[in-house]
Amino acid sequence: MVEVAPEPFVTVVTPAFRAARWIEGALRTVAEQREGGRVRVEHLVLDGGPNDGSAAIAARFAHPDTRYVRRPDAGPADAISRGLAEARGSFLAWLNADDLLAPGALARSVAALARHPRAAFSFGRCPIVDADGREIRRFVTRFKEAWFPLSCRAAIRTLNYVSQPSVLIRRSAWEAAGPLRTDLRAAWDYDLWLRLWRRGGAVRVPGREPLAFFRWTPDSISGANYERQFAEELAVARADAGRLAPSALLHFLVARGIVFCYRRMAPHRS
């Protein structure tokens, strides 16, 4: 049984696989969350790939609450679930090795959950950036943000407007909802949002400042598998709401429209 530290204590799990190109940004932005002492941060970096130099980069960010572990896993969902099972924090998150947190993001998210003690998780703004950190696909971000004022169970069943890097989960809700599904290739996060919604729903972190930055490249999971992602998201929405539920039917139409737009954007890569 993992001993849970007093609040506010956040555990961030970073799954890594041949991530040497990106991982410094994730390590740096998680370390920056400790500045000011507003929140204690445990960072577990779980590297399931070969020795590609990531360990040497992680060593530059050595801290009593940062742990880098190389061990085999069955993919990112498996690594994340195993890492969160070892977490000591009362709030939980995961940050992929190529994504970034914004300054003060975790403290802002903890504060939002403190104001809404029944909420299972929090989320907020999360622009999309390219390999060089430049914001791209602004209309995708704005489309998701347009759903923020409508946020409710029916809305999340209709569209996954929650960007994973911006999410902070209450530990008790994670323990009740269970681990990520390893049979899903690209929609394990959305499946978890739907299960967490049954445990208290979500609260949006207020403000225009981003909480995180999601990196999109043609080779990333979202970039290379977007059609499968939306097919999986539709399947889990139907399983949660019912195949003929109005939200599931709307999800089908919205997903078809998004896939059409993504196909049109594919040649431009941005």
Backbone bond lengths (Angstrom), bond angles and torsions (degrees), N, CA, C in turn:
res aa  C-N    CA-C-N  psi(-1)  N-CA   C-N-CA  omega(-1)  CA-C   N-CA-C  phi
1 M - - - 1.465 - - 1.526 109.60 -
2 V 1.323 117.49 123.97 1.458 121.72 -179.57 1.519 109.41 -75.48
3 E 1.316 116.87 131.73 1.464 121.10 177.05 1.521 109.21 -79.11
4 V 1.325 116.20 122.40 1.462 121.67 -177.40 1.516 109.23 -89.15
5 A 1.333 115.77 128.41 1.456 120.45 -179.35 1.528 110.69 -77.63
6 P 1.333 117.76 158.52 1.462 121.13 178.40 1.529 111.65 -61.81
7 E 1.305 116.19 156.24 1.459 121.61 176.66 1.529 109.15 -72.90
8 P 1.345 119.06 160.40 1.465 124.34 -13.23 1.536 111.12 -85.73
9 F 1.287 115.45 119.55 1.457 122.29 -179.00 1.523 107.36 -136.73
10 V 1.322 115.85 122.59 1.463 121.63 -176.41 1.523 109.36 -114.24
11 T 1.317 116.74 134.63 1.456 121.54 170.87 1.521 108.75 -105.97
12 V 1.318 116.20 128.17 1.461 122.74 174.48 1.522 107.91 -113.09
13 V 1.312 116.91 126.05 1.458 122.69 176.67 1.525 108.60 -105.21
14 T 1.324 116.42 130.78 1.464 121.46 176.66 1.519 109.45 -118.86
15 P 1.347 117.49 110.25 1.457 119.63 172.96 1.527 109.17 -79.74
16 A 1.317 116.17 137.58 1.470 120.08 -177.11 1.518 109.87 -134.26
17 F 1.317 114.65 141.34 1.463 120.69 174.61 1.532 107.24 -151.25
18 R 1.322 115.74 109.97 1.469 120.33 -175.03 1.534 110.06 49.84
19 A 1.326 114.87 53.24 1.460 120.98 -171.45 1.519 113.76 -107.50
20 A 1.322 118.18 15.72 1.464 120.46 -174.86 1.531 112.82 -57.39
21 R 1.324 116.71 -30.78 1.466 119.65 -179.13 1.522 111.74 -65.66
22 W 1.348 116.65 -30.82 1.457 119.84 -170.12 1.520 114.78 -111.79
23 I 1.312 117.93 -25.96 1.462 120.59 -160.14 1.522 113.90 -64.90
24 E 1.314 118.09 -23.40 1.469 118.98 179.83 1.524 110.90 -60.01
25 G 1.330 117.49 -40.70 1.458 120.34 179.63 1.515 112.40 -62.62
26 A 1.330 117.21 -42.58 1.460 120.45 178.29 1.526 110.85 -64.06
27 L 1.332 116.62 -45.83 1.464 120.73 179.27 1.524 111.29 -61.31
28 R 1.320 115.90 -44.65 1.468 119.75 -177.51 1.521 111.36 -64.51
29 T 1.343 117.27 -45.79 1.469 118.91 -175.07 1.522 112.02 -73.22
30 V 1.336 117.99 -26.89 1.464 119.08 172.81 1.519 110.00 -71.47
31 A 1.334 117.24 -43.38 1.464 120.41 178.61 1.523 111.65 -59.61
32 E 1.325 116.80 -36.60 1.463 120.92 -179.41 1.526 112.39 -65.29
33 Q 1.331 117.57 -21.58 1.472 120.38 179.30 1.519 111.87 -64.93
34 R 1.330 117.22 -20.21 1.471 121.39 -178.99 1.525 112.39 -79.40
35 E 1.313 117.25 -13.95 1.461 120.46 -176.37 1.529 110.28 -64.30
36 G 1.302 116.16 137.65 1.456 121.10 179.69 1.511 113.89 87.16
37 G 1.327 116.83 -10.85 1.454 120.19 176.17 1.511 115.51 67.27
38 R 1.325 117.97 18.69 1.467 119.85 -178.00 1.519 112.35 -75.11
39 V 1.323 116.65 -24.28 1.451 120.19 -179.62 1.523 108.77 -151.15
40 R 1.310 116.43 141.45 1.458 121.34 174.60 1.528 108.25 -88.66
41 V 1.337 116.24 136.93 1.460 120.80 -174.07 1.518 110.73 -126.43
42 E 1.309 115.68 121.90 1.455 122.74 170.06 1.531 107.41 -97.66
43 H 1.327 117.23 131.13 1.462 120.87 -179.34 1.523 108.94 -122.82
44 L 1.337 115.72 116.87 1.456 122.25 177.70 1.521 108.38 -108.37
45 V 1.324 116.89 114.67 1.458 122.49 178.16 1.519 107.61 -103.17
46 L 1.318 117.28 116.43 1.460 122.62 -174.90 1.514 108.78 -113.54
47 D 1.313 115.71 106.26 1.460 122.98 -174.22 1.528 109.55 -100.16
48 G 1.319 115.56 113.02 1.454 120.41 -179.90 1.505 114.17 -98.97
49 G 1.332 117.20 9.24 1.458 120.86 -176.05 1.511 112.98 -107.95
50 P 1.327 116.45 -174.01 1.463 121.18 178.26 1.527 110.94 -72.48
51 N 1.306 116.37 170.15 1.455 121.49 178.80 1.528 109.13 -72.65
52 D 1.330 115.59 100.88 1.466 120.69 -176.24 1.521 112.43 -114.08
53 G 1.324 116.98 11.14 1.462 120.37 -178.21 1.515 113.52 102.30
54 S 1.341 118.15 -6.55 1.463 120.54 -179.30 1.525 111.60 -62.07
55 A 1.335 116.74 -36.91 1.463 119.84 -179.02 1.520 111.70 -61.93
56 A 1.322 117.13 -40.40 1.463 120.67 179.59 1.524 110.89 -65.85
57 I 1.328 116.18 -37.16 1.465 119.79 177.82 1.519 109.73 -66.99
58 A 1.331 116.72 -44.40 1.464 120.62 179.81 1.521 111.27 -61.43
59 A 1.320 117.08 -33.26 1.466 120.52 -179.05 1.525 111.46 -61.82
60 R 1.323 117.59 -27.07 1.463 120.99 179.48 1.527 111.89 -71.34
61 F 1.329 116.26 -14.43 1.466 120.82 -179.21 1.529 110.40 -113.70
62 A 1.329 116.32 30.68 1.461 121.25 -179.15 1.527 110.83 -57.44
63 H 1.329 115.09 136.66 1.469 121.88 -178.57 1.517 107.01 -160.01
64 P 1.337 118.71 148.37 1.469 119.74 179.58 1.522 114.19 -55.49
65 D 1.339 117.01 -27.07 1.464 120.47 -179.06 1.527 112.80 -103.88
66 T 1.318 117.86 14.43 1.459 121.72 176.32 1.526 108.96 -115.02
67 R 1.324 116.09 130.53 1.465 119.92 -178.01 1.526 109.07 -133.93
68 Y 1.328 115.94 126.92 1.457 122.09 177.13 1.532 107.76 -108.47
69 V 1.337 115.89 124.86 1.459 121.17 -176.89 1.527 108.76 -130.02
70 R 1.319 115.72 127.79 1.468 120.39 172.39 1.519 108.63 -101.57
71 R 1.320 116.54 120.27 1.453 121.56 178.38 1.520 108.52 -160.38
72 P 1.308 118.22 151.18 1.464 120.49 -179.81 1.522 111.32 -69.26
73 D 1.310 115.87 151.19 1.458 121.17 175.75 1.521 108.68 -145.78
74 A 1.312 115.86 174.81 1.465 121.72 -178.63 1.520 111.52 -98.46
75 G 1.326 117.27 24.51 1.453 121.27 -179.39 1.515 110.78 119.35
76 P 1.338 117.14 173.78 1.463 120.09 -174.41 1.519 114.49 -61.99
77 A 1.341 118.52 -39.01 1.467 119.88 179.99 1.522 110.89 -62.70
78 D 1.326 116.32 -40.40 1.465 120.62 177.72 1.528 110.56 -65.64
79 A 1.330 117.30 -45.01 1.468 120.64 -179.88 1.527 111.03 -61.97
80 I 1.331 117.01 -42.34 1.467 120.65 -179.06 1.527 110.56 -64.33
81 S 1.335 116.77 -47.82 1.464 119.90 -178.70 1.514 111.45 -61.77
82 R 1.333 117.05 -41.47 1.465 120.23 179.21 1.527 110.17 -66.45
83 G 1.329 116.87 -39.70 1.462 119.64 178.72 1.521 112.09 -64.89
84 L 1.328 117.30 -43.40 1.458 120.22 -179.62 1.525 111.30 -68.11
85 A 1.328 116.90 -28.17 1.466 119.55 175.58 1.524 111.51 -66.66
86 E 1.333 117.40 -24.36 1.462 122.52 179.29 1.526 112.57 -94.58
87 A 1.320 117.21 -3.51 1.461 121.85 -173.46 1.523 111.95 -68.32
88 R 1.327 115.08 146.37 1.456 121.35 175.47 1.520 112.41 -101.61
89 G 1.307 117.24 -11.00 1.452 120.36 -174.89 1.516 113.89 -73.05
90 S 1.322 115.58 154.92 1.460 121.29 174.40 1.527 111.40 -87.28
91 F 1.341 116.12 -10.30 1.457 123.06 171.86 1.523 107.31 -128.07
92 L 1.332 116.27 143.81 1.458 121.21 -171.55 1.520 111.01 -128.98
93 A 1.336 115.04 146.87 1.461 120.88 176.82 1.515 107.98 -154.39
94 W 1.323 115.26 162.76 1.454 118.26 166.77 1.512 109.02 -132.37
95 L 1.307 115.00 146.02 1.459 122.43 -179.28 1.512 107.38 -131.17
96 N 1.317 117.18 114.27 1.455 120.07 178.85 1.528 109.75 -62.32
97 A 1.321 115.43 154.50 1.461 120.47 -172.33 1.522 113.27 -62.07
98 D 1.334 117.75 -22.14 1.464 119.65 -179.07 1.525 113.05 -98.87
99 D 1.336 118.13 1.18 1.460 120.90 179.27 1.526 110.84 -100.38
100 L 1.329 116.13 172.22 1.465 121.75 -173.79 1.522 110.40 -137.23
101 L 1.323 116.08 147.59 1.455 121.51 170.47 1.526 109.64 -97.80
102 A 1.333 115.96 147.68 1.458 120.99 175.15 1.530 109.46 -84.51
103 P 1.323 118.18 154.80 1.472 120.33 179.26 1.529 111.78 -55.03
104 G 1.327 116.07 132.81 1.461 120.85 176.78 1.512 115.53 73.16
105 A 1.335 118.09 8.46 1.461 120.65 -173.82 1.526 112.20 -61.55
106 L 1.328 117.42 -45.00 1.454 119.39 -175.59 1.529 111.59 -68.42
107 A 1.313 117.70 -39.42 1.462 120.57 178.09 1.529 110.46 -63.10
108 R 1.332 116.95 -41.17 1.467 120.60 178.50 1.526 110.85 -64.47
109 S 1.330 116.17 -39.15 1.460 119.81 -178.61 1.521 111.13 -70.41
110 V 1.335 117.07 -41.26 1.458 120.41 176.57 1.529 110.46 -59.99
111 A 1.326 116.36 -42.23 1.465 120.52 179.57 1.527 111.24 -62.68
112 A 1.332 116.69 -39.28 1.467 120.03 179.21 1.521 110.83 -64.90
113 L 1.330 117.38 -41.90 1.461 119.79 178.49 1.525 111.46 -69.21
114 A 1.329 117.36 -31.62 1.463 120.11 176.89 1.525 110.56 -65.18
115 R 1.330 116.94 -35.07 1.463 120.80 178.81 1.526 112.07 -74.87
116 H 1.328 117.04 -19.28 1.469 121.62 -178.91 1.527 108.17 -129.03
117 P 1.324 117.27 77.09 1.468 120.82 -171.17 1.522 115.03 -64.58
118 R 1.309 118.93 -14.29 1.462 120.39 179.23 1.531 112.36 -91.97
119 A 1.327 117.59 -13.17 1.462 120.58 -177.17 1.523 110.69 -70.51
120 A 1.338 115.84 139.53 1.463 121.26 -179.52 1.515 111.99 -79.63
121 F 1.339 116.31 -33.44 1.464 119.16 -179.27 1.509 110.23 -155.72
122 S 1.317 115.28 166.02 1.459 122.35 176.92 1.524 109.16 -122.02
123 F 1.326 115.40 159.89 1.464 121.61 177.95 1.515 108.38 -153.74
124 G 1.329 115.85 170.70 1.458 118.82 179.17 1.511 111.97 -170.35
125 R 1.327 115.61 -158.20 1.460 121.62 -174.24 1.524 110.89 -67.48
126 C 1.337 115.00 140.72 1.460 120.29 -177.64 1.524 109.15 -152.95
127 P 1.326 118.38 86.54 1.467 120.47 177.70 1.526 112.06 -61.78
128 I 1.325 115.22 158.34 1.460 123.27 177.36 1.520 107.93 -98.14
129 V 1.332 116.75 134.20 1.458 120.21 178.82 1.521 109.44 -126.20
130 D 1.327 115.21 161.15 1.459 120.23 179.95 1.527 110.34 -94.60
131 A 1.315 116.04 -169.29 1.465 120.93 -177.08 1.521 112.46 -60.47
132 D 1.334 117.27 -26.46 1.460 121.72 -179.17 1.518 113.31 -97.17
133 G 1.337 117.11 6.09 1.453 120.62 178.59 1.514 114.93 83.71
134 R 1.327 117.65 10.95 1.465 120.70 178.92 1.519 109.77 -88.56
135 E 1.336 116.76 138.34 1.453 119.58 -179.14 1.527 110.52 -67.22
136 I 1.321 115.19 134.32 1.462 122.72 178.59 1.524 108.60 -134.23
137 R 1.307 116.20 172.43 1.465 123.08 174.34 1.529 111.84 49.46
138 R 1.320 115.09 45.86 1.464 119.43 -177.80 1.522 111.75 -58.99
139 F 1.321 117.46 -35.04 1.463 118.71 -177.10 1.524 111.12 -67.09
140 V 1.356 117.53 -29.24 1.472 120.52 175.88 1.527 109.04 -66.36
141 T 1.328 116.67 -45.55 1.462 120.87 178.22 1.520 110.99 -61.15
142 R 1.337 116.89 -44.89 1.469 119.86 -179.00 1.528 110.89 -65.58
143 F 1.322 117.41 -35.77 1.463 120.97 178.48 1.522 110.17 -62.67
144 K 1.340 117.19 -45.06 1.453 120.13 177.34 1.530 111.19 -63.27
145 E 1.316 116.45 -44.13 1.461 120.15 -177.38 1.522 111.99 -65.01
146 A 1.336 117.20 -26.42 1.464 120.36 177.97 1.523 111.79 -63.08
147 W 1.332 116.22 -21.78 1.460 120.80 178.82 1.525 112.84 -86.55
148 F 1.319 117.84 -12.84 1.457 120.41 -175.94 1.526 112.95 -54.94
149 P 1.361 119.26 -46.69 1.471 118.24 -179.16 1.527 113.17 -65.60
150 L 1.341 117.38 -19.02 1.456 121.64 -179.25 1.519 112.41 -92.63
151 S 1.317 116.61 2.13 1.461 121.58 -169.40 1.528 112.36 -52.21
152 C 1.326 115.35 120.65 1.448 123.58 177.67 1.522 107.28 -169.04
153 R 1.314 116.77 178.69 1.458 119.70 -176.61 1.522 112.05 -63.85
154 A 1.334 117.20 -40.76 1.463 119.47 178.86 1.517 111.08 -64.64
155 A 1.328 117.36 -38.00 1.466 120.89 -178.62 1.527 111.09 -67.53
156 I 1.335 117.82 -44.29 1.466 119.35 -178.24 1.520 110.81 -68.96
157 R 1.329 117.57 -26.12 1.464 119.76 174.05 1.523 111.45 -71.25
158 T 1.324 116.83 -23.21 1.464 121.56 -177.45 1.515 112.08 -86.03
159 L 1.326 116.38 -35.36 1.473 121.07 -177.97 1.520 109.29 -154.82
160 N 1.309 116.14 139.59 1.460 120.49 173.92 1.524 108.74 -83.46
161 Y 1.321 116.19 88.94 1.461 120.97 -179.54 1.526 111.57 -94.26
162 V 1.325 117.94 2.27 1.464 122.71 -179.73 1.522 109.14 -92.06
163 S 1.324 116.96 120.48 1.467 122.17 178.82 1.525 109.13 -88.22
164 Q 1.309 116.47 120.69 1.458 121.93 -170.84 1.534 114.98 -54.65
165 P 1.342 120.96 -42.73 1.477 118.24 -177.39 1.527 113.95 -61.94
166 S 1.336 117.23 -18.24 1.464 120.33 -178.45 1.523 113.29 -89.73
167 V 1.318 118.37 -0.53 1.465 122.10 -170.35 1.533 111.87 -88.93
168 L 1.324 115.23 138.52 1.462 122.72 170.20 1.520 107.27 -127.71
169 I 1.338 117.02 129.21 1.459 122.71 -172.01 1.520 110.29 -111.55
170 R 1.313 115.46 135.99 1.456 119.83 173.47 1.533 108.76 -71.34
171 R 1.315 116.81 131.81 1.458 120.37 -173.39 1.531 112.56 -56.31
172 S 1.320 116.81 -43.10 1.465 119.92 -178.15 1.518 111.17 -61.59
173 A 1.326 117.70 -34.67 1.461 121.04 178.80 1.525 110.97 -70.26
174 W 1.350 116.70 -41.27 1.467 120.35 176.53 1.519 110.70 -59.95
175 E 1.316 117.04 -45.67 1.455 120.35 -178.49 1.521 111.52 -63.42
176 A 1.327 117.08 -33.17 1.460 120.51 179.02 1.529 111.79 -77.12
177 A 1.334 116.42 -35.48 1.470 120.37 -176.25 1.516 112.79 -78.57
178 G 1.320 117.29 -31.49 1.458 120.09 179.26 1.516 112.61 97.04
179 P 1.344 117.12 174.07 1.465 121.75 -173.91 1.523 112.98 -74.77
180 L 1.324 115.01 173.05 1.461 121.32 176.68 1.519 110.64 -69.60
181 R 1.311 115.50 149.50 1.464 121.00 178.19 1.526 109.95 -80.99
182 T 1.313 116.08 119.37 1.453 120.59 -178.75 1.528 112.90 -82.84
183 D 1.338 117.20 -7.80 1.463 119.54 177.73 1.522 112.07 -82.01
184 L 1.321 117.28 -10.78 1.456 121.57 177.67 1.522 109.86 -92.39
185 R 1.313 116.13 142.11 1.463 121.40 -177.98 1.525 111.60 -89.37
186 A 1.337 117.28 -37.77 1.457 119.31 -170.80 1.521 114.31 -140.26
187 A 1.334 119.04 -1.89 1.464 120.61 -174.91 1.518 112.61 -122.12
188 W 1.344 117.71 22.63 1.465 118.59 -179.65 1.518 111.70 -65.79
189 D 1.347 117.09 -28.89 1.457 118.84 178.53 1.530 110.77 -69.98
190 Y 1.329 117.32 -44.97 1.461 120.68 179.71 1.525 111.23 -62.28
191 D 1.322 116.81 -41.10 1.465 120.11 176.27 1.527 110.46 -58.46
192 L 1.326 116.62 -39.83 1.465 119.70 178.45 1.523 111.10 -67.36
193 W 1.335 118.06 -40.82 1.476 119.20 179.06 1.525 110.02 -56.91
194 L 1.325 116.90 -43.55 1.460 119.68 -178.84 1.528 111.30 -64.10
195 R 1.323 117.23 -39.48 1.469 120.13 178.44 1.527 111.06 -69.77
196 L 1.332 116.80 -38.45 1.457 119.84 178.30 1.517 111.63 -67.32
197 W 1.339 116.10 -30.42 1.461 118.55 179.81 1.523 110.71 -61.22
198 R 1.324 116.73 -29.12 1.461 120.84 176.99 1.521 111.71 -74.47
199 R 1.321 117.07 -11.34 1.465 121.89 -177.60 1.518 112.62 -106.10
200 G 1.306 117.38 14.61 1.459 119.97 177.04 1.510 115.15 135.80
201 G 1.339 117.60 -4.62 1.452 120.12 177.49 1.507 113.51 74.74
202 A 1.325 115.26 -162.31 1.459 120.89 -173.73 1.519 111.01 -131.73
203 V 1.320 115.22 157.34 1.447 122.14 173.86 1.527 108.06 -124.63
204 R 1.322 116.76 138.05 1.463 120.53 177.83 1.524 109.52 -87.21
205 V 1.318 115.77 133.06 1.462 120.72 176.55 1.527 107.67 -73.65
206 P 1.317 118.59 122.69 1.468 120.28 -175.19 1.522 112.64 -71.91
207 G 1.321 114.43 163.52 1.458 120.82 176.50 1.514 112.66 108.35
208 R 1.326 115.26 158.24 1.462 121.31 179.80 1.513 112.74 -90.06
209 E 1.327 117.22 -12.86 1.457 119.43 -179.85 1.523 110.30 -72.91
210 P 1.333 118.42 135.58 1.469 120.56 179.05 1.522 111.81 -64.09
211 L 1.321 114.54 154.76 1.454 121.28 171.60 1.520 110.86 -94.72
212 A 1.335 116.44 -29.88 1.459 120.83 -174.83 1.523 109.02 -158.46
213 F 1.333 114.16 174.31 1.461 121.45 177.69 1.524 108.14 -133.05
214 F 1.329 114.90 124.50 1.463 121.45 -179.21 1.525 108.43 -95.64
215 R 1.334 116.44 123.83 1.456 119.74 -178.08 1.536 110.21 -91.48
216 W 1.318 114.93 122.46 1.458 121.96 177.46 1.526 109.04 -109.36
217 T 1.325 115.98 127.29 1.459 121.86 171.21 1.522 107.41 -136.48
218 P 1.324 118.47 160.97 1.469 119.51 179.63 1.519 113.73 -58.97
219 D 1.350 117.24 -22.80 1.458 120.57 -177.22 1.530 113.66 -97.98
220 S 1.328 117.49 -4.28 1.461 119.55 179.91 1.521 110.08 -72.41
221 I 1.341 115.99 168.05 1.467 119.61 -178.88 1.521 110.51 -57.88
222 S 1.319 117.19 -45.76 1.465 120.04 -179.90 1.524 112.01 -70.23
223 G 1.330 115.80 -34.03 1.455 118.59 -178.54 1.515 113.13 -72.59
224 A 1.329 116.56 -39.56 1.460 120.57 -175.22 1.522 113.47 -91.67
225 N 1.341 117.38 -17.34 1.466 120.03 -172.14 1.517 112.75 -129.21
226 Y 1.346 117.82 30.13 1.454 118.33 -173.26 1.528 112.95 -64.30
227 E 1.338 117.83 -34.30 1.463 118.58 179.53 1.520 110.60 -67.00
228 R 1.323 117.53 -42.04 1.455 119.93 176.19 1.517 110.69 -65.88
229 Q 1.331 116.73 -38.12 1.456 120.24 178.85 1.520 111.30 -56.56
230 F 1.335 116.54 -49.35 1.461 119.02 -177.28 1.522 111.96 -70.84
231 A 1.328 117.56 -30.45 1.468 120.08 174.83 1.525 110.27 -66.01
232 E 1.339 116.61 -42.70 1.456 120.00 178.30 1.522 111.52 -66.91
233 E 1.323 117.03 -40.16 1.457 120.00 179.00 1.526 110.90 -62.47
234 L 1.327 117.31 -40.16 1.456 120.27 177.09 1.527 110.50 -62.74
235 A 1.322 116.63 -41.79 1.463 120.54 -179.22 1.525 111.21 -62.84
236 V 1.331 117.40 -43.67 1.465 118.75 -178.03 1.528 110.72 -73.40
237 A 1.336 118.23 -31.89 1.466 120.58 175.64 1.524 110.52 -64.79
238 R 1.333 116.27 -42.26 1.467 119.98 177.37 1.522 111.13 -64.22
239 A 1.326 117.03 -40.22 1.462 120.40 179.72 1.528 110.97 -64.43
240 D 1.328 117.02 -34.49 1.454 120.92 -177.83 1.526 112.09 -79.71
241 A 1.322 116.47 -41.85 1.463 120.63 -172.83 1.523 113.51 -98.37
242 G 1.338 116.63 -25.98 1.457 120.68 -170.97 1.514 109.08 109.70
243 R 1.307 117.01 138.23 1.461 121.35 -172.41 1.529 112.51 -58.28
244 L 1.323 117.28 -36.76 1.463 120.93 -175.98 1.524 112.76 -102.56
245 A 1.325 117.51 11.21 1.467 119.98 176.99 1.526 110.04 -65.18
246 P 1.333 118.03 144.91 1.472 120.10 -179.80 1.523 112.99 -53.56
247 S 1.340 118.11 -40.57 1.470 119.82 -179.24 1.517 111.16 -65.85
248 A 1.348 117.80 -36.38 1.458 120.53 178.54 1.520 111.19 -68.82
249 L 1.322 116.77 -38.52 1.467 120.03 177.46 1.525 110.37 -66.00
250 L 1.323 116.91 -41.74 1.467 119.94 176.39 1.519 110.89 -64.51
251 H 1.327 116.28 -38.06 1.463 120.19 177.98 1.523 110.32 -58.70
252 F 1.313 117.21 -43.02 1.467 121.16 178.91 1.522 110.84 -57.91
253 L 1.327 116.85 -46.08 1.459 120.59 -178.40 1.530 111.44 -67.97
254 V 1.335 116.35 -43.24 1.463 119.87 -179.91 1.521 110.53 -63.79
255 A 1.339 116.25 -43.25 1.462 120.21 -178.86 1.524 111.35 -63.68
256 R 1.317 117.17 -40.25 1.467 119.98 178.39 1.522 110.52 -62.15
257 G 1.328 116.89 -39.82 1.454 120.29 178.52 1.517 112.43 -66.66
258 I 1.345 116.95 -40.84 1.464 120.45 179.89 1.522 110.65 -66.09
259 V 1.335 117.12 -44.25 1.465 120.45 179.34 1.522 110.47 -60.67
260 F 1.327 116.84 -40.40 1.473 120.32 177.59 1.531 110.31 -59.83
261 C 1.338 116.52 -44.89 1.470 120.15 179.27 1.519 111.41 -64.51
262 Y 1.326 117.33 -41.48 1.458 120.87 -179.92 1.527 111.09 -64.36
263 R 1.305 116.79 -37.66 1.480 119.47 176.98 1.519 110.74 -63.15
264 R 1.317 116.01 -38.49 1.470 119.80 178.86 1.521 110.79 -68.69
265 M 1.337 116.76 -32.62 1.462 120.64 -178.63 1.522 112.64 -80.01
266 A 1.321 116.95 -23.61 1.474 121.01 -172.69 1.516 114.28 -50.07
267 P 1.342 119.82 -44.59 1.457 118.55 -179.10 1.532 113.63 -63.34
268 H 1.356 116.00 -23.08 1.467 119.48 -176.48 1.522 112.88 -88.78
269 R 1.370 116.90 -20.50 1.447 121.78 176.39 1.525 113.43 60.15
270 S 1.290 118.38 26.58 1.469 119.91 178.82 1.503 110.89 -160.13
